[in-house]
Amino acid sequence: MNDANSFLVYDRPALASSAEQAWPGLRVERYQLEAMAMPAHAHDQHMLILHQGVQPVRSSRRNGSGTEEDLFRPGDAGLYPAGEYGPTAWYGPADIIQLQIDTQALENRASLQASKFTLRDRFRFEDGLLTQLGRQLLTTAGTRHTLGLLYVESLTNALCYHLLEHHAIQEQRPAPGRTLSGSVLTRIEAYLEGNMEQVVTVEALAGLANLSVFHFMRCFRHTTGQSPYQYVLGWKIRRAQHLLRIGELPVAAVGEVLGFASPAHFSAAFKRATGRSPRDFQQR
């Protein structure tokens, strides 16, 4: 194996890889390797390695003046944050899924409450959810899922949030109570006006504020007292009332113009918010 600054490079091609799909913040590959020894090395991305081989394989790593050694069984994982590592050896065939997680991508998903987090260095551990997510991402890397990048992003988010929650040390500090500026709220209103018929995502709204999703959701609630979902739904209900008062569109068309999934969905949401059905509101 050769030294690499961003990704571990082996002496054989990957059996499967997401490299060609260029997923943002993540790369997944599968390798089948023979017993091997690697010299001291460094990488500037976080590495998660999932062992999938039927037979257990023993591995060791030089760590300071000592040596760690353990037996990796199917489903076991190793988590290696960005940094420098001593010589490592595997003493038998290994079938692995290797995930490279961009350091900035993980930081962007960190909670606003955490001023700093440190990902744990774990030579060998068990985590069924990480294994399941890694396998699903590998499967997706070799196919074109019907939901495309949205599906990959959901899996990547679940992976990163799980790492932050269960495999990181966070220093907490009081939330500063930052609010969104009036210009940001104006951009959000304009975006909703221009995209009434579209499904509005939190990611799209956070982009208007140039904030990560975590930061945006926190600031949004401080500013409006509502979650983005509640705010957008309230905006659409108010717009629906306006359109129903004008009376130029039938009730079903109003729901369609505002991007509700179906007339029944529109009617139920409207009645929950106003206490009356859209038809009754229009007639009154």
Helices and strands as residue ranges (DSSP letters): E 16-17, G 19-21, E 26-33, E 36-38, E 41-43, E 46-51, E 57-63, E 66-72, E 76-80, E 83-85, E 88-90, E 94-101, H 103-108, E 114-119, E 122-126, H 128-141, H 149-166, E 168-172, H 182-194, H 202-208, H 213-224, H 228-246, H 251-257, H 263-274, H 278-283
